[in-house]
């Protein structure tokens, strides 16, 4: 029995960790305690394991170095920066302005508020990267309006929760930073690869809303005319966008020579600044050349877009690292909050406290995972996991199906940080051995981990929405009608279709990997097997002669030129020069005696 335990320490250790987590122990402490417990057991059972356990007491001395390696990791420094940026933006009132304005823009069409929530959810994801901030802000602002105008409760709660989870896959996502770190890949490449899947997922959400407007026409009515306080004016907005496009094209042509490949980016930047300044001037001086709706959309929408460019644009252009981009985003968020008059010490203290809590949470889990991995690798757990996954039927496809089913199942009980720190380091070696691109694999897992926010019993997006949704009947301030509360069952059932859409997105990413693989660019493909390296010979008319003393350096520097097609062997005789008028024939080098060291 003892020998059986010694030879199967890896699966026993992994199973005991799952039991600890299901009992309810904190993840960081469960990881560390499990690692230390099995380290002590493994050291005692090492002589009975037939070499499968390589643990010894001196190995504990490696723990401080492993801790320091994680605490000094500059990549993870982006997490507090992006968290701070998201909380400041949530306190600045940007979400309220965006939801009100975009809701007015889409209001005249059926399901307009749902489209607005998805659009604003994508914008908040690209600026905050924090699911809690997005879901709570949209739940507080949009849910009462949806209830006021007769939206189906399940559809309304589902679209708010799902739109908030877009912060998981649209950069600058915190989970993408952690996945890149655990997979040993660039955060910039991970961000670049996740852009298109994030946009496709946003489009699938909108397609679902479009389908629901046809299948259940009364579930999402349009806003009544009296609720559209900004009036009409879409034509004015379209004209402004056309003018901005013309400015961008002209600037691109003017800067094509000096800016090169970045001329289109600079052209777009100039156009956006021009139309933004014009909208501000039109409102300030009462010129009334633009409609109120167009003014409001441009003035409200451009600052977050500028912040997105400040963060993601600088990363994609190679100007800043993700950590530096996060720092610039935090400064930009402070500037935006100050410009709205909502920046004070209370807001800063709340943001710093929340950022410290989240960063400490991540760091403790990471340190616990270091203790667990030290023991798990010492009992050859990584070899056991790799053999288990690589030997699955179906090869690469079978591996991907099994891994995604495993992550989807574990997401019922673990959140994305825990999955990233526990499961991903075990899956990465097997994926790499099968030849799977780890950036693509990381984005695929990131999409799958979104489901951890959306299904019970630990769907955090559902909990966030439950905390701000009405629990008792209340009177609406605008219409005076009595609004019934939203039940927990309605929130859960509303999330089910969006979980299905997220699973569909996982399948689409497997079927169309180029959605992610575009991060490699479109440069010429080089076949390494066709690369030929030719080293020029020492000789020829202008080459080196027969050593520094016997013939000089080249022709005319002390002796006749020699055609030495190959250098003389170390310690062997140099080839004899040819007779005058005869072609040079290098002497064949003797076979070296490999039993003796070379003579220099």
Secondary structure in CASP SS format (residue, H / E / C, confidence):
PFRMAT SS
TARGET T0000
AUTHOR 0000-0000-0000
METHOD secondary structure of the structure
MODEL  1
X C 1.00
X H 1.00
X H 1.00
X H 1.00
X H 1.00
X H 1.00
X H 1.00
X C 1.00
X H 1.00
X H 1.00
X H 1.00
X H 1.00
X H 1.00
X H 1.00
X H 1.00
X H 1.00
X H 1.00
X H 1.00
X H 1.00
X H 1.00
X H 1.00
X H 1.00
X H 1.00
X C 1.00
X C 1.00
X C 1.00
X H 1.00
X H 1.00
X H 1.00
X H 1.00
X H 1.00
X H 1.00
X H 1.00
X H 1.00
X H 1.00
X H 1.00
X H 1.00
X H 1.00
X H 1.00
X H 1.00
X H 1.00
X H 1.00
X H 1.00
X H 1.00
X H 1.00
X H 1.00
X H 1.00
X H 1.00
X C 1.00
X C 1.00
X C 1.00
X C 1.00
X C 1.00
X C 1.00
X C 1.00
X C 1.00
X H 1.00
X H 1.00
X H 1.00
X H 1.00
X H 1.00
X H 1.00
X H 1.00
X H 1.00
X H 1.00
X H 1.00
X H 1.00
X H 1.00
X H 1.00
X H 1.00
X H 1.00
X C 1.00
X C 1.00
X C 1.00
X C 1.00
X C 1.00
X H 1.00
X H 1.00
X H 1.00
X H 1.00
X H 1.00
X H 1.00
X H 1.00
X H 1.00
X H 1.00
X H 1.00
X H 1.00
X H 1.00
X H 1.00
X H 1.00
X H 1.00
X C 1.00
X C 1.00
X H 1.00
X H 1.00
X H 1.00
X H 1.00
X H 1.00
X H 1.00
X H 1.00
X H 1.00
X H 1.00
X H 1.00
X H 1.00
X H 1.00
X H 1.00
X C 1.00
X C 1.00
X C 1.00
X C 1.00
X C 1.00
X H 1.00
X H 1.00
X H 1.00
X H 1.00
X H 1.00
X H 1.00
X H 1.00
X H 1.00
X H 1.00
X H 1.00
X H 1.00
X H 1.00
X H 1.00
X H 1.00
X H 1.00
X H 1.00
X C 1.00
X C 1.00
X C 1.00
X H 1.00
X H 1.00
X H 1.00
X H 1.00
X H 1.00
X H 1.00
X H 1.00
X H 1.00
X H 1.00
X H 1.00
X H 1.00
X H 1.00
X H 1.00
X H 1.00
X H 1.00
X H 1.00
X H 1.00
X H 1.00
X C 1.00
X C 1.00
X C 1.00
X C 1.00
X H 1.00
X H 1.00
X H 1.00
X H 1.00
X H 1.00
X H 1.00
X H 1.00
X H 1.00
X H 1.00
X H 1.00
X H 1.00
X H 1.00
X H 1.00
X H 1.00
X H 1.00
X H 1.00
X C 1.00
X C 1.00
X C 1.00
X C 1.00
X C 1.00
X H 1.00
X H 1.00
X H 1.00
X H 1.00
X H 1.00
X H 1.00
X H 1.00
X H 1.00
X H 1.00
X H 1.00
X C 1.00
X C 1.00
X C 1.00
X H 1.00
X H 1.00
X H 1.00
X H 1.00
X H 1.00
X H 1.00
X H 1.00
X H 1.00
X H 1.00
X H 1.00
X H 1.00
X H 1.00
X H 1.00
X H 1.00
X H 1.00
X H 1.00
X H 1.00
X H 1.00
X H 1.00
X H 1.00
X H 1.00
X H 1.00
X H 1.00
X H 1.00
X H 1.00
X H 1.00
X H 1.00
X H 1.00
X H 1.00
X C 1.00
X H 1.00
X H 1.00
X H 1.00
X C 1.00
X C 1.00
X C 1.00
X C 1.00
X C 1.00
X H 1.00
X H 1.00
X H 1.00
X C 1.00
X C 1.00
X C 1.00
X C 1.00
X C 1.00
X C 1.00
X H 1.00
X H 1.00
X H 1.00
X H 1.00
X H 1.00
X H 1.00
X H 1.00
X H 1.00
X H 1.00
X H 1.00
X H 1.00
X H 1.00
X H 1.00
X H 1.00
X H 1.00
X H 1.00
X H 1.00
X H 1.00
X H 1.00
X H 1.00
X H 1.00
X H 1.00
X H 1.00
X H 1.00
X H 1.00
X H 1.00
X H 1.00
X H 1.00
X H 1.00
X H 1.00
X H 1.00
X H 1.00
X H 1.00
X H 1.00
X H 1.00
X H 1.00
X H 1.00
X H 1.00
X H 1.00
X H 1.00
X H 1.00
X H 1.00
X H 1.00
X H 1.00
X H 1.00
X H 1.00
X H 1.00
X H 1.00
X H 1.00
X H 1.00
X H 1.00
X C 1.00
X C 1.00
X C 1.00
X C 1.00
X C 1.00
X C 1.00
X C 1.00
X H 1.00
X H 1.00
X H 1.00
X H 1.00
X H 1.00
X H 1.00
X H 1.00
X H 1.00
X H 1.00
X H 1.00
X H 1.00
X H 1.00
X H 1.00
X H 1.00
X H 1.00
X H 1.00
X H 1.00
X H 1.00
X H 1.00
X H 1.00
X H 1.00
X H 1.00
X H 1.00
X H 1.00
X H 1.00
X C 1.00
X C 1.00
X C 1.00
X C 1.00
X C 1.00
X H 1.00
X H 1.00
X H 1.00
X H 1.00
X H 1.00
X H 1.00
X H 1.00
X H 1.00
X H 1.00
X H 1.00
X H 1.00
X H 1.00
X H 1.00
X H 1.00
X H 1.00
X H 1.00
X H 1.00
X H 1.00
X C 1.00
X C 1.00
X C 1.00
X C 1.00
X C 1.00
X H 1.00
X H 1.00
X H 1.00
X H 1.00
X H 1.00
X H 1.00
X H 1.00
X H 1.00
X H 1.00
X H 1.00
X H 1.00
X H 1.00
X H 1.00
X H 1.00
X H 1.00
X H 1.00
X H 1.00
X H 1.00
X H 1.00
X H 1.00
X H 1.00
X H 1.00
X H 1.00
X H 1.00
X H 1.00
X H 1.00
X H 1.00
X H 1.00
X H 1.00
X H 1.00
X H 1.00
X H 1.00
X H 1.00
X H 1.00
X C 1.00
X C 1.00
X H 1.00
X H 1.00
X H 1.00
X H 1.00
X H 1.00
X H 1.00
X H 1.00
X H 1.00
X H 1.00
X H 1.00
X C 1.00
X C 1.00
X C 1.00
X C 1.00
X H 1.00
X H 1.00
X H 1.00
X H 1.00
X H 1.00
X H 1.00
X H 1.00
X H 1.00
X H 1.00
X H 1.00
X H 1.00
X H 1.00
X H 1.00
X H 1.00
X H 1.00
X H 1.00
X C 1.00
X C 1.00
X C 1.00
X C 1.00
X C 1.00
X H 1.00
X H 1.00
X H 1.00
X H 1.00
X H 1.00
X H 1.00
X H 1.00
X C 1.00
X H 1.00
X H 1.00
X H 1.00
X H 1.00
X H 1.00
X H 1.00
X H 1.00
X H 1.00
X H 1.00
X H 1.00
X C 1.00
X C 1.00
X C 1.00
X C 1.00
X H 1.00
X H 1.00
X H 1.00
X H 1.00
X H 1.00
X H 1.00
X H 1.00
X H 1.00
X H 1.00
X H 1.00
X H 1.00
X H 1.00
X H 1.00
X H 1.00
X H 1.00
X H 1.00
X C 1.00
X C 1.00
X C 1.00
X C 1.00
X C 1.00
X C 1.00
X H 1.00
X H 1.00
X H 1.00
X H 1.00
X H 1.00
X H 1.00
X H 1.00
X H 1.00
X H 1.00
X C 1.00
X C 1.00
X C 1.00
X C 1.00
X C 1.00
X E 1.00
X E 1.00
X C 1.00
X C 1.00
X C 1.00
X C 1.00
X C 1.00
X C 1.00
X E 1.00
X E 1.00
X C 1.00
X C 1.00
X C 1.00
X C 1.00
X H 1.00
X H 1.00
X H 1.00
X H 1.00
X H 1.00
X H 1.00
X H 1.00
X H 1.00
X H 1.00
X H 1.00
X H 1.00
X H 1.00
X H 1.00
X H 1.00
X H 1.00
X H 1.00
X H 1.00
X H 1.00
X H 1.00
X H 1.00
X H 1.00
X H 1.00
X H 1.00
X H 1.00
X C 1.00
X C 1.00
X H 1.00
X H 1.00
X H 1.00
X H 1.00
X H 1.00
X H 1.00
X H 1.00
X C 1.00
X C 1.00
X C 1.00
X C 1.00
X C 1.00
X C 1.00
X C 1.00
X H 1.00
X H 1.00
X H 1.00
X C 1.00
X C 1.00
X C 1.00
X C 1.00
X C 1.00
X C 1.00
X C 1.00
X C 1.00
X C 1.00
X C 1.00
X C 1.00
X C 1.00
X C 1.00
X C 1.00
X C 1.00
X C 1.00
X C 1.00
X C 1.00
X C 1.00
X C 1.00
X C 1.00
X C 1.00
X C 1.00
X C 1.00
X C 1.00
X C 1.00
X C 1.00
X C 1.00
X C 1.00
X C 1.00
X C 1.00
X C 1.00
X C 1.00
X C 1.00
X C 1.00
X C 1.00
X C 1.00
X C 1.00
X C 1.00
X C 1.00
X C 1.00
X C 1.00
X C 1.00
X C 1.00
X C 1.00
X C 1.00
X C 1.00
X C 1.00
X C 1.00
X C 1.00
X C 1.00
X C 1.00
X C 1.00
X C 1.00
X C 1.00
X C 1.00
X C 1.00
X C 1.00
X C 1.00
X C 1.00
X C 1.00
X C 1.00
X C 1.00
X C 1.00
X C 1.00
X C 1.00
X C 1.00
X C 1.00
X C 1.00
X C 1.00
END
